[in-house]
Amino acid sequence: MSYAQPSLMPSFTRPESRVAIVRSASYDRGLATLLFDALREFDLPVNGKKVLLKPNFVEPDPEGIINTHPAVVAAVRDAFLRRGAASVRVAEGPGHERDTESIVETIRLRDYLGPLQDIFVDLNLDEVHAVDLRTRASRLKRLYFPRTVLEADYIVSLPKLKTHHWAGVTLSLKNMFGIVPGCCYGWPKNVLHWAGITGSILDINSTVRPDFAIVDGVIGMEGNGPIQGTPKASGVLILGNDPVAVDATCARVMGLAPERIDYLAKAGVLLGHIKPEKIRQLGESIASVKTPFAVLPAFQKLIAADGKKVP
């Protein structure tokens, strides 16, 4: 079976991106309605389509700090089903933990989604197919991708709002590392790091680009993220039809300059928009929800010029 791949357009021909910021102080039951209403702002071509949600599940996390909160996953799934999707599956291939079931159990995913046999897919163990990468930003030329990902009609990246001790931040683009299967590349998928994190992010997202992104920033993580940082209550969900623009907006909410984040700066040329004039802001303004995140000393240079230096 052959799999269609998205075409890449030069950035100067791309229409403006749309990004919405929605306040949410907690993971209560109102999330589903909140997200459904927020998605009204977007013309989502999902009626009758197979939608795939890619959360960020890294390690067992009973306190809900490291991983995308299951309440957000459930709310997004409900919203897309209400928008007419034929099916909405959740899929992840954790990079640190071989036992995906242990993560599912500790975050109580079944409590939010119900029985998982027809909903959740462990991408580390899925059937795979070799795909030539559309770009050569890294040393990689092709990767094996899971069949579940390649056969989806519409992919939504659902990351956590976090800093990252190697990449600066980990948001919707970095989240796509999780589609590279452990059954081929082992744990923690070091082939991507050996090939270069920035280049690997660009190559993966140019080949299997998310159609939409929704970032869980209700409680994020600052400092030594993505797993050893400090919880950061940000009280927002950030969503949009261009993952690059969503990540750039997230960076600005975190008090960081997206053009100083290596992979985001390059993604702003190759994959989407990071310039404010190319992003139509919906919902709350960045200024009204800005919450400066602490970063490691090596990433102090990422702090925006109008931002406050944080320890």
N, C-alpha and C positions, 0 to 999 in steps of 0.2 A: 504494500500500500504506500502511496506517495502522500506527503503532507504539504499542504500549501504553506508558504512562508510570506510574511508581510513585506511589502515593498517599502523601501526607505526613501523619504523625500528630503531634499536639501532643506535646511532650517528656514531659508528665506522664502520658501513657497508654502510653509505650514501655516494654517489658520491660527488665530489666537487660541490659547488654552483657557479652560475655565476651572477654577479651584474654589471650593466652598469651605468655609470654616464654621463649624457648628459647636456651640458650647454644650458640654455634658459633664456635670460635676461628679457623676457616679455611674456605676454599671447597673442601674436599676432597670425595671421592666419597661420603662418608657423609651429605651433605646430603639426598639423596632419601629415605633411610630416616628421618632426623631429622624432616623435614617431614611425611612420611606419618604417622608416629607422633603428631606434634603435632596433626594434623588430626583424629585420632580423637576429640579432645575436643569436636569441633563436629559438629552434625547437619547436614551439608552436603547440600542438595537438588540434587545434580548428576548423579544417575544418569540416563543417557540424554540429558543436556543438552549444548548447545553452550556451552562455557566460553571466555571471552576473557580473556587475561592482558595487562594494560597496564603494562609496565615503564617505567622512566625512562631513556630514551636521549636524551642531549642533544647531545653532540659526540663526535668520534673520541677514544677514551680507551684507549689500549693498556695502561695501567697499572691499569685497573679501579677508579679512584677516583671519577670523576664519575657514572658510569652504574650502574644496577642490574647486579650481576655476572651474566654469562650462566649461571654455575653455579647460581645461585638460580632463574633463569628455568627452566632445564632441570629442576631438582629439583621445582619447583612443578608444572610440566607433567606430569611423571611421576606425582606424587602424585595429581593430579586424574584422570588416566587410570586409575590404580589404584582410585580411588574410584568409577569407573563412568561418567565423562563420555563422551559419544558422540564429542566432538572437543574439542581444546584448541588454540586458535590464539593467537598472540602478535601484538600490534598496537601500533604507536606512530607518532606524528606529531611528530618532533623540531621544537622551536621555533627552534633556532639554526642548524641545519645543513640546507641544502636537499638535499644528497646523502645520503639515508638509508643507501644502500648503503655509503658510506664508514665510517659508524658500525658497521654490521653486520660489515664486514671487520676493522676495527681491534680490535673486542672479541672477534673469532673466534666469533661466534654459531653458525656452521655446525658448528664443532668440538664444540659442546655439544648442538645440536638436530638435526644432520644436514641434509639438503636442505630448503630453506626454502620452496619454491614453493607447498606446500599448508599451510604452517604460519604464515609471517610475512606480515603485511599492513602496508604503508606507508599510514597513515591520512591523510597529507598529500595522497595521490593517489587515495584511494578515492572511489567514488560517494557523493554526499551527498544529504541530505533536510533540508528546513527543519523545525524543531521549535520550537513556542512554549515559552518558558521557564516553569517552574512558579512561580517567584518573581520579584520585582522588586527584588532587592538591589542591582543595578547599573542602568545606563542602558539595558541591553540588553533587548529584548523577545523576540527569537528568535535562534537560531543554527542554522547548518548543521552537522549531525553526520554522520559516515561511516556508510554502510549496515552495515558490518561490526559496528560498535558497537551500532547500534539493533536488529540482528537477533540479537545474542547473548542467550542465556538467563540467563547468569550471568557477571558481570564482577568480576574480581579486580584490584585496584590493587597494583602491585609497585614501590614507590618505593625510593629510597636514603635513609638517615638523614642529613639534611643541614640546615645552617643556610641562610638565604636573605637576600641583601642588601636585599630590599624587603619580604618577607613575614615575616621572622623565622626561620621554619623552612619547609622544603618536604618534605612527607610524602605520605600517600595522597590527601588531598583536593586539594592543589596539583598533584599528579601528573596529575590529570584535565584540566589545561590541554592536555595532549598529544592529546586526542581532538578538539580543534577544528582542522579541516583547513587546512593551509597553502595548498591549492589555492583556497580561498575567502578566507583572511585574510592570506596572505603570511607572511613571516618577519621578525621573530620574533613574529608574532601580536599586534602592538601594540594591536589593537582591545580586547583583554582588559585591558591595562594602562590604556588611555585610559578605559575604562568603570569602572575601579577594581578593583584586585586582589582585595580582600576580597569585594566584591559579585559579581565574576565567579566566584570560587571557589564561593560559595554558590549562585549561579544554575546553574552547570554541574552541581554535585553534587546539587542538588534535582531536576534533570531527568533526568540519567543517573547515578544513584547507584550506586557500587560495592557489590556484595553482600558482598564480603570484602576484607580488606587484609592483605598480608604485606610487612613492611618489612625491607629488607636493611640491617642494622646491624652486620654482621660487620666491615666497614670503612666508616665514615661520613665526613662532611666537616664541619669546623668553621670558624669565622671567616667569611671572605668567600665563602661559598657562594652559588649552587649550583655554580659551575664554577672559581672561583679560590681556594677555601679550602685548608685543610690536612687531609690524611688523619687520621682519628681511629679507631683500633682500639677498637671497642666490644664486639665478640664476641657479638652477639645477633641473633636474628630475632624480630620482634614481630608477632603476627598475631591477627586477631579478626573477629567478625561485624558489627562497627560501625566503619566507618572513622574516625568522629569519636573514639570511645573509643580506638582504636588510636593515633591521632595524639596524643591527650592523654597516653596512656601513654608514647609516644616522647618527648614533651616532658619528662615527669618523669624519664625515664631520662637525658635530656640536661641535667638540672639546671635546667630552665626551668618556669615556671608557665603551664599552658595557658590559664588564665583571663586572662592578660595578653597573649596572642597574639590580635590582633584577630579574625581570621577564625575561629579555633578557639572563642573565646568566643561568637561569634554562631552558629556551627555547633552549639554545645552547647545552644542553645535551639531551633534550627530542624531539625537533622538527626540528632542523636544525643546521646550522653552524654559529659560531661567530668568530672563530679563523681565522686570515688573511690567513694562509697557506691553509685553506680549501675553500677559496673564490677566484675564478678567476675574477680579476677585468678587466672590459671592459670599453672602452671610456676614459674619463678623469681620472686622478689619484686623490686619496683622497687629497693628499697634495696640488694639484693645485687648488682645489675648497674649501678647508677647511675654514669655517667661524665660529669662536667660538660664541656659543650662551650663553647669560646670563641665569643663573639658580637661583632659590630661595636659600637662605642661607642653607636650610636643604639639598640641593642637591649639594653643593660645592664639596662633596666627589666624585661626578661623573666625574669631570673634569679630562681629561687624564693627565698623568704625564708630557707629553711634551706640554701640553696646557697652555694657558695663563689664569689666574684667572680673571674672568669678574664679574662685580658687579651685 
